[in-house]
Amino acid sequence: MIFKVFYQENPDEVPVREKTKTLYIEAESEREVRQKLQGRTMNIEYIQPLEGAHLEYEKKNPDFKVLEI
């Protein structure tokens, strides 16, 4: 399954919507996503599973690139 992760690059700052970034990652569960991203310095705001029409819509985004870990 593909997950969309919303995050802030600096975990020491208060989250600001305008600074939110996204990445896409393949995993079996939200827990596995967190395990794969564990060593990175980021503040994860939200992890959203993508499937069906929503996944197809996201694939049309030019920034859609699944992170390989």
ChimeraX commands (.cxc) that place a marker at each C-alpha (Angstrom):
marker #1 position 0.00,0.00,0.00 radius 0.5
marker #1 position 1.16,3.55,-0.69 radius 0.5
marker #1 position 1.07,6.12,2.12 radius 0.5
marker #1 position 1.30,9.90,1.88 radius 0.5
marker #1 position 3.29,11.37,4.77 radius 0.5
marker #1 position 2.82,15.02,5.78 radius 0.5
marker #1 position 5.82,16.30,7.73 radius 0.5
marker #1 position 7.87,19.29,8.86 radius 0.5
marker #1 position 11.61,19.23,8.22 radius 0.5
marker #1 position 12.58,20.76,11.57 radius 0.5
marker #1 position 11.21,18.76,14.51 radius 0.5
marker #1 position 12.19,21.48,17.00 radius 0.5
marker #1 position 9.83,24.11,15.58 radius 0.5
marker #1 position 6.09,24.47,15.93 radius 0.5
marker #1 position 4.37,23.02,12.82 radius 0.5
marker #1 position 3.31,25.68,10.32 radius 0.5
marker #1 position 0.99,24.67,7.48 radius 0.5
marker #1 position 2.97,26.62,4.87 radius 0.5
marker #1 position 6.11,24.62,5.72 radius 0.5
marker #1 position 4.43,21.21,5.50 radius 0.5
marker #1 position 6.03,18.86,2.98 radius 0.5
marker #1 position 4.89,15.49,1.69 radius 0.5
marker #1 position 6.47,12.25,0.64 radius 0.5
marker #1 position 5.11,8.94,-0.58 radius 0.5
marker #1 position 6.24,5.61,0.79 radius 0.5
marker #1 position 5.24,1.98,0.28 radius 0.5
marker #1 position 4.53,-0.07,3.39 radius 0.5
marker #1 position 2.09,-2.58,4.85 radius 0.5
marker #1 position 0.90,-0.37,7.73 radius 0.5
marker #1 position 1.26,3.04,9.33 radius 0.5
marker #1 position 3.53,1.45,11.94 radius 0.5
marker #1 position 5.87,0.20,9.21 radius 0.5
marker #1 position 5.97,3.71,7.69 radius 0.5
marker #1 position 7.06,5.13,11.06 radius 0.5
marker #1 position 9.70,2.41,11.41 radius 0.5
marker #1 position 11.11,3.14,7.95 radius 0.5
marker #1 position 11.33,6.89,8.71 radius 0.5
marker #1 position 12.63,6.47,12.25 radius 0.5
marker #1 position 16.22,7.64,11.69 radius 0.5
marker #1 position 15.29,10.87,9.90 radius 0.5
marker #1 position 15.02,14.30,11.48 radius 0.5
marker #1 position 11.42,15.18,10.74 radius 0.5
marker #1 position 8.20,15.88,12.57 radius 0.5
marker #1 position 5.52,13.60,11.09 radius 0.5
marker #1 position 2.14,15.35,11.19 radius 0.5
marker #1 position -0.09,12.82,9.47 radius 0.5
marker #1 position 0.15,9.55,7.55 radius 0.5
marker #1 position -2.60,9.00,4.99 radius 0.5
marker #1 position -3.18,5.68,3.20 radius 0.5
marker #1 position -3.79,6.08,-0.54 radius 0.5
marker #1 position -5.87,3.68,-2.57 radius 0.5
marker #1 position -8.29,3.57,-5.44 radius 0.5
marker #1 position -9.26,6.84,-7.11 radius 0.5
marker #1 position -7.33,8.89,-4.56 radius 0.5
marker #1 position -4.09,7.05,-5.41 radius 0.5
marker #1 position -4.71,7.50,-9.14 radius 0.5
marker #1 position -5.25,11.23,-8.58 radius 0.5
marker #1 position -1.99,11.53,-6.61 radius 0.5
marker #1 position -0.09,9.68,-9.37 radius 0.5
marker #1 position -0.98,12.52,-11.75 radius 0.5
marker #1 position 0.94,14.97,-9.53 radius 0.5
marker #1 position 4.38,15.73,-11.03 radius 0.5
marker #1 position 5.90,15.45,-7.53 radius 0.5
marker #1 position 4.61,11.88,-7.07 radius 0.5
marker #1 position 7.64,9.70,-6.38 radius 0.5
marker #1 position 7.56,6.73,-4.02 radius 0.5
marker #1 position 10.48,6.84,-1.58 radius 0.5
marker #1 position 12.65,3.72,-1.72 radius 0.5
marker #1 position 13.92,2.59,1.68 radius 0.5
marker link #1:1,2 radius 0.2
marker link #1:2,3 radius 0.2
marker link #1:3,4 radius 0.2
marker link #1:4,5 radius 0.2
marker link #1:5,6 radius 0.2
marker link #1:6,7 radius 0.2
marker link #1:7,8 radius 0.2
marker link #1:8,9 radius 0.2
marker link #1:9,10 radius 0.2
marker link #1:10,11 radius 0.2
marker link #1:11,12 radius 0.2
marker link #1:12,13 radius 0.2
marker link #1:13,14 radius 0.2
marker link #1:14,15 radius 0.2
marker link #1:15,16 radius 0.2
marker link #1:16,17 radius 0.2
marker link #1:17,18 radius 0.2
marker link #1:18,19 radius 0.2
marker link #1:19,20 radius 0.2
marker link #1:20,21 radius 0.2
marker link #1:21,22 radius 0.2
marker link #1:22,23 radius 0.2
marker link #1:23,24 radius 0.2
marker link #1:24,25 radius 0.2
marker link #1:25,26 radius 0.2
marker link #1:26,27 radius 0.2
marker link #1:27,28 radius 0.2
marker link #1:28,29 radius 0.2
marker link #1:29,30 radius 0.2
marker link #1:30,31 radius 0.2
marker link #1:31,32 radius 0.2
marker link #1:32,33 radius 0.2
marker link #1:33,34 radius 0.2
marker link #1:34,35 radius 0.2
marker link #1:35,36 radius 0.2
marker link #1:36,37 radius 0.2
marker link #1:37,38 radius 0.2
marker link #1:38,39 radius 0.2
marker link #1:39,40 radius 0.2
marker link #1:40,41 radius 0.2
marker link #1:41,42 radius 0.2
marker link #1:42,43 radius 0.2
marker link #1:43,44 radius 0.2
marker link #1:44,45 radius 0.2
marker link #1:45,46 radius 0.2
marker link #1:46,47 radius 0.2
marker link #1:47,48 radius 0.2
marker link #1:48,49 radius 0.2
marker link #1:49,50 radius 0.2
marker link #1:50,51 radius 0.2
marker link #1:51,52 radius 0.2
marker link #1:52,53 radius 0.2
marker link #1:53,54 radius 0.2
marker link #1:54,55 radius 0.2
marker link #1:55,56 radius 0.2
marker link #1:56,57 radius 0.2
marker link #1:57,58 radius 0.2
marker link #1:58,59 radius 0.2
marker link #1:59,60 radius 0.2
marker link #1:60,61 radius 0.2
marker link #1:61,62 radius 0.2
marker link #1:62,63 radius 0.2
marker link #1:63,64 radius 0.2
marker link #1:64,65 radius 0.2
marker link #1:65,66 radius 0.2
marker link #1:66,67 radius 0.2
marker link #1:67,68 radius 0.2
marker link #1:68,69 radius 0.2
view
